Amino acid sequence: MHRPLEKIYYEVKTPKLDYNDVGGLFDVKRKVDELIVFPIQKREEMRDAGLERPKGVIMWGPLGVGMTMLAEAAAKKAGVSYVYISGQEVLGKKEALKEAIDAAISEMPALLYISDCDWLAPRPNCSYEWAPGNFRGKPPTFSDMDFMNFFISEIDRVQQHEEVFLAGGCYRIDVVDQSLIKEKKRFNRKIFFHPPEFEDRLDMLKIYLKKVKNLDKNVDLNLLAEKTRGYVGWDIESLYKKATLFSIMDGKNTVDMECFLKALDDIQPWLTEDMISGYYNIFQKDCPHHYTF
């Protein structure tokens, strides 16, 4: 029986989010279905057909695009419990990590999602620089070798239980230690969460602007989607909140396009142009076979 656990470093829950709660990323959602949801739902059918499901799937891409939310949504769609381990919070805490893994095993069938794998298994001597002086998104601290080896041993322990499906997340795949992503018994499949494109940002805007009770009819979502290149989910959330604030400050009855244009001047995108191109360059240089069933 599922039980909610209130721990800072992990959470066990009945998943409530679904794909509609995550704006855009329609192609990514199809990959999540292919590599995570269907291998859980159709495990027996795949086995009978001679197909081996992924041992583990690591999702990577910019911060703020809904990776953790989509992992939960995948668990809901697959019809299993969701166990989330915060890599940041569990870093250096062996007993906490072991307890969280034990919880995932006790919750079988379950989807186990471990965030911040780049914190837990950093690749030595790699560069985190997008362009000269731009280290945006670089983890402030990393695992030492002792804890990394313990983390990998716990990943191997998870793999002894077929009803715990393993997924992970990181902000760049090229800074994760190869022992975690090259070894076929660990994370042998990948999903790239690309920087939000026009259609992704448009869908994010539609979700967030539903929260604006007095939205003016003249607000042009397509124009806002064009002007928000480099924005991730939290930027768009800040945009609608700042526009609403400007509406109140200006004594308006509605949140109109002028409010949004003023807010755009205040909110700088998380993703710089060199980060956007950098993400696609990393993806294009990676082995394409890791991104398909």
C-alpha positions in Angstrom: 0.0 0.0 0.0 1.3 3.4 -1.0 2.2 5.7 1.9 3.3 9.4 1.5 6.7 10.1 3.1 7.7 13.6 4.0 11.5 13.7 3.5 13.5 16.6 2.1 15.6 14.3 0.0 12.9 12.0 -1.5 9.2 11.6 -2.0 6.9 8.7 -2.5 3.6 9.5 -4.0 0.6 8.5 -6.1 1.3 10.6 -9.2 -1.3 13.3 -9.9 0.2 15.3 -12.8 -0.5 14.4 -16.4 1.0 15.5 -19.7 -1.4 18.4 -20.0 0.2 20.0 -16.9 3.5 20.3 -18.8 3.6 22.9 -21.5 4.8 22.0 -25.0 7.5 19.5 -25.6 5.2 17.3 -27.7 8.0 15.4 -29.3 9.6 14.8 -25.9 6.4 13.4 -24.6 6.3 10.9 -27.4 9.8 9.8 -26.5 8.8 9.5 -22.8 5.9 7.2 -24.0 8.3 5.1 -26.1 11.1 4.7 -23.6 9.3 4.9 -20.2 5.5 4.5 -20.3 5.0 1.7 -22.8 7.9 -0.5 -21.5 6.2 -0.3 -18.1 2.6 -0.9 -19.4 3.6 -3.5 -21.9 6.4 -5.3 -20.1 5.0 -8.8 -20.7 4.1 -8.2 -24.3 7.6 -6.9 -25.0 9.2 -9.8 -23.3 7.0 -12.3 -25.3 8.1 -10.5 -28.5 11.7 -10.8 -27.6 12.3 -7.1 -26.8 14.4 -6.0 -23.9 13.1 -2.8 -22.3 15.6 0.0 -21.4 17.5 -0.6 -18.2 17.3 3.0 -17.3 16.4 6.3 -19.1 18.3 9.5 -18.4 16.5 12.7 -19.3 18.6 15.8 -19.9 18.2 19.4 -20.9 17.7 22.9 -19.5 16.6 23.6 -16.0 13.0 24.8 -15.8 11.4 22.8 -18.7 9.3 20.4 -16.5 11.5 17.3 -16.4 10.5 16.3 -12.9 6.8 17.0 -13.7 6.9 14.9 -16.8 8.5 12.0 -14.9 5.6 12.1 -12.5 3.1 12.4 -15.4 4.8 9.3 -17.0 4.3 7.3 -13.8 0.6 8.3 -13.7 0.1 7.3 -17.3 1.9 4.0 -16.7 -0.3 3.3 -13.7 2.5 2.9 -11.1 3.7 4.7 -8.0 6.2 7.6 -8.3 9.3 7.8 -6.2 11.4 11.0 -6.6 14.9 11.4 -5.2 16.4 14.9 -5.2 20.1 14.4 -6.2 20.9 17.8 -4.7 19.5 16.9 -1.3 20.8 13.4 -1.1 24.3 14.3 -2.1 26.8 13.0 0.4 24.2 11.2 2.4 24.6 7.5 2.0 22.0 6.4 4.5 19.5 8.8 3.0 20.1 7.5 -0.5 19.8 3.9 0.7 16.6 4.7 2.5 15.1 6.3 -0.6 16.1 3.3 -2.8 14.6 1.0 -0.2 11.4 3.0 -0.4 11.3 2.6 -4.2 11.7 -1.1 -3.9 9.0 -1.4 -1.3 6.6 0.5 -3.6 6.9 -1.9 -6.6 5.6 -1.4 -9.2 7.1 2.1 -9.3 8.9 4.6 -11.5 12.0 5.8 -9.7 13.2 9.2 -10.8 16.6 10.6 -9.6 17.2 14.2 -10.4 20.6 15.9 -10.7 22.6 12.9 -11.8 25.3 15.4 -12.9 25.8 16.3 -9.2 26.0 12.7 -8.1 28.2 11.3 -10.9 30.3 14.2 -12.3 32.5 13.5 -15.3 36.1 14.5 -14.4 37.9 17.3 -16.3 35.0 18.4 -18.4 34.1 22.0 -19.2 30.9 23.6 -18.0 31.4 26.8 -20.0 28.9 27.6 -22.7 30.8 30.6 -23.9 33.6 32.6 -22.4 32.5 33.5 -18.9 29.1 31.7 -19.1 28.8 28.9 -16.6 25.0 29.2 -16.2 23.5 26.1 -14.7 26.7 24.6 -13.4 26.1 22.7 -10.2 27.7 24.5 -7.2 29.0 21.3 -5.7 29.7 17.7 -6.7 29.9 14.2 -5.3 33.3 12.9 -4.3 34.5 9.6 -5.7 33.4 7.6 -2.6 29.8 8.8 -2.8 29.7 8.4 -6.6 30.7 4.8 -6.3 28.1 4.2 -3.6 25.5 5.9 -5.9 26.4 3.6 -8.8 26.2 0.6 -6.5 22.7 1.6 -5.5 21.7 2.0 -9.1 22.9 -1.5 -9.7 20.8 -2.7 -6.7 17.7 -1.1 -8.2 18.3 -3.1 -11.4 17.9 -6.3 -9.5 14.1 -5.5 -9.2 12.3 -5.6 -12.6 9.2 -3.8 -11.2 11.2 -0.6 -10.3 11.7 1.3 -13.6 14.7 3.6 -13.4 14.8 7.2 -14.8 17.2 10.0 -14.1 17.7 13.7 -14.9 20.5 16.1 -15.5 21.1 19.5 -17.1 23.9 18.3 -19.5 24.6 14.8 -20.6 28.2 15.5 -21.5 29.2 16.3 -17.9 27.9 12.9 -16.5 30.4 10.2 -15.7 30.6 7.6 -18.4 30.2 4.7 -16.0 26.6 5.8 -15.4 25.5 6.3 -19.0 27.8 4.0 -21.1 27.3 0.8 -19.0 24.4 -1.0 -20.6 23.0 -2.2 -17.3 22.4 1.4 -16.0 21.2 4.3 -18.0 21.3 2.9 -21.5 18.7 5.2 -23.0 18.4 9.0 -23.2 15.7 11.6 -23.8 16.8 15.1 -24.8 14.6 17.9 -23.4 15.4 20.6 -26.0 15.2 24.4 -25.3 11.5 25.4 -25.7 10.8 26.3 -29.3 7.9 28.6 -30.5 5.2 25.9 -30.2 6.4 24.9 -26.8 6.4 28.4 -25.4 3.0 29.0 -26.9 1.6 26.0 -25.1 3.3 27.1 -21.9 1.7 30.5 -22.2 -1.7 29.0 -22.7 -1.3 27.0 -19.5 0.0 29.9 -17.4 -2.4 32.6 -18.7 -5.3 30.5 -17.6 -4.4 31.7 -14.1 -5.0 35.3 -15.1 -8.6 36.0 -14.2 -8.8 39.4 -15.9 -6.8 38.7 -19.1 -7.5 41.3 -21.8 -8.8 40.0 -25.1 -6.1 41.9 -27.0 -3.2 39.8 -25.6 -1.5 38.2 -28.5 -0.1 34.8 -27.5 1.6 34.2 -30.7 3.6 37.5 -30.4 4.5 36.7 -26.8 5.7 33.2 -27.9 7.9 34.9 -30.5 9.3 37.3 -28.0 10.1 34.8 -25.3 12.9 32.9 -27.1 15.2 31.6 -24.4 12.4 31.4 -21.8 11.8 28.3 -19.8 8.8 27.5 -17.7 9.8 29.6 -14.7 10.4 32.6 -16.9 6.9 32.3 -18.4 5.5 32.0 -14.9 7.3 35.1 -13.9 6.1 36.9 -17.0 2.4 36.5 -16.3 2.9 37.4 -12.6 4.9 40.5 -13.5 2.3 41.5 -16.1 -0.5 41.1 -13.5 1.5 43.2 -11.1 2.0 46.0 -13.6 -1.8 45.9 -14.3 -2.5 46.5 -10.7 0.2 49.2 -10.3 -1.2 51.0 -13.4 -4.8 50.9 -12.0 -6.1 48.8 -15.0 -9.1 46.6 -15.0 -7.5 44.0 -17.2 -4.0 42.6 -17.8 -3.4 43.8 -21.3 -0.7 43.5 -23.9 1.0 46.6 -22.7 1.5 45.0 -19.3 3.1 41.9 -20.9 5.4 44.0 -23.1 6.6 45.9 -20.0 7.1 42.6 -18.2 9.2 41.3 -21.1 11.6 44.2 -20.5 12.0 43.1 -16.9 12.5 39.4 -17.3 15.7 38.1 -18.9 15.5 34.6 -20.4 17.3 31.9 -18.5 18.7 30.5 -21.8 21.3 32.6 -23.6 21.8 32.1 -27.3 25.1 30.2 -26.7 23.2 27.9 -24.3 20.5 27.2 -26.9 23.0 26.4 -29.6 25.2 24.5 -27.1 22.4 22.2 -26.1 21.7 21.2 -29.7 25.4 20.8 -30.4 25.8 18.4 -27.5 22.7 16.4 -28.7 23.9 16.2 -32.3 27.3 14.9 -31.2 25.9 12.2 -29.1 25.2 8.6 -30.3 21.7 8.6 -31.9 21.2 4.9 -30.9 20.8 5.9 -27.3 17.7 7.9 -28.1 15.5 5.2 -29.5 14.1 2.0 -28.3 
